[in-house]
Amino acid sequence: MINLADLVYMRAVVMDLLPEMGVIMRRTTTAGSQGQPVESWGTAAQWVRCRVDPLRAGYQMLFAGAVQAVTSRVVTLPYDTDVRVADRLTVNGHVYSVEAVDVDKSWPVTARALVSLT
């Protein structure tokens, strides 16, 4: 088992490997003037360190306990980032839709979000 000091060190090193800054947007639904649902996007977190990596077409990855075909990108974030399926990530002017989130790791150093361009 890894000790806490080593884990803290690994998390600090990872921060240097996340060169980009992103914004996490979360959808909310409210009632409109006549009771109809109205969707809007609000900022859940801003200035989140991240890295966007392209993935090969046909690549498969284990996310949330299931093998999924990957056709877009994976965004690496700090381990404690609150990112959820159906959130949107804006990085370098590109808006991505979060399709899956992988936080199940032996050593909680990063969170990864499988995303596609919206």
C-alpha positions in Angstrom: 0.0 0.0 0.0 1.3 3.5 -0.8 1.7 5.9 2.0 0.0 9.3 2.2 3.2 11.3 1.7 3.9 9.5 -1.6 0.4 9.9 -2.8 0.5 13.7 -2.1 3.8 13.9 -4.0 2.4 12.0 -7.0 -0.6 14.3 -7.1 1.7 17.4 -7.1 3.8 15.9 -9.9 0.6 15.2 -12.0 -0.4 18.9 -11.7 2.7 19.8 -13.7 1.4 17.4 -16.4 -1.9 19.2 -16.8 -1.0 22.3 -18.9 -4.5 23.4 -19.9 -7.3 25.1 -18.0 -10.9 24.2 -18.4 -14.4 25.0 -17.3 -16.9 22.4 -16.2 -20.5 23.2 -17.1 -23.5 21.4 -15.6 -27.0 21.3 -16.9 -30.0 22.4 -14.8 -33.6 22.2 -15.6 -36.1 24.7 -14.2 -39.8 25.4 -14.9 -40.5 28.0 -17.5 -43.3 30.7 -17.3 -45.9 28.2 -18.3 -44.5 25.2 -16.5 -42.5 23.8 -19.4 -39.0 22.5 -18.6 -36.2 24.9 -19.5 -32.6 23.7 -19.6 -29.6 25.9 -18.9 -25.9 25.4 -18.4 -24.2 26.8 -15.4 -20.5 26.8 -14.3 -19.8 24.0 -11.9 -16.1 24.7 -11.8 -13.7 27.0 -13.6 -9.9 27.2 -13.9 -9.7 23.5 -13.6 -6.2 22.1 -14.6 -6.5 19.4 -17.3 -5.0 17.8 -20.4 -6.9 16.7 -23.5 -5.5 13.7 -25.4 -6.8 12.3 -28.7 -7.5 8.6 -28.9 -7.3 6.3 -31.9 -10.5 5.2 -33.6 -11.5 1.8 -32.6 -9.6 2.0 -29.3 -11.4 0.4 -26.3 -11.0 1.4 -22.6 -12.5 0.3 -19.3 -14.7 3.1 -17.9 -17.1 2.7 -15.0 -16.6 -1.1 -15.0 -17.5 -1.6 -18.7 -15.5 -1.8 -21.9 -16.5 1.0 -24.2 -15.3 1.9 -27.7 -13.5 5.2 -27.7 -13.8 7.5 -30.7 -12.9 10.9 -29.3 -10.7 12.2 -26.5 -9.9 11.7 -22.9 -9.5 14.6 -20.5 -7.2 14.1 -17.5 -8.1 16.1 -14.4 -7.0 16.3 -10.8 -8.2 13.3 -8.8 -10.8 15.3 -6.7 -12.5 17.1 -9.6 -16.3 16.9 -9.5 -16.9 16.0 -13.1 -20.0 13.9 -14.1 -21.5 12.2 -17.0 -23.6 14.7 -19.1 -21.4 17.6 -17.9 -19.7 19.8 -20.5 -16.0 20.7 -20.5 -14.7 23.8 -22.3 -11.0 23.7 -23.0 -9.2 26.0 -25.4 -12.4 27.1 -27.0 -13.6 23.5 -27.7 -16.8 22.2 -26.0 -16.8 18.6 -25.0 -19.7 16.4 -23.7 -18.7 14.0 -20.9 -19.7 10.5 -21.8 -18.0 8.6 -19.0 -15.9 9.3 -16.0 -13.1 7.0 -14.6 -12.1 7.6 -11.0 -11.6 4.0 -10.0 -7.9 3.6 -9.5 -5.6 1.9 -7.1 -3.9 5.2 -6.5 -6.3 8.2 -6.6 -4.0 10.6 -8.5 -6.2 11.6 -11.5 -9.7 11.6 -12.8 -10.3 10.9 -16.5 -13.3 11.8 -18.5 -14.1 10.2 -21.9 -15.5 13.1 -24.0 -16.7 13.9 -27.5 -17.0 17.3 -29.2 -20.5 18.8 -29.0 
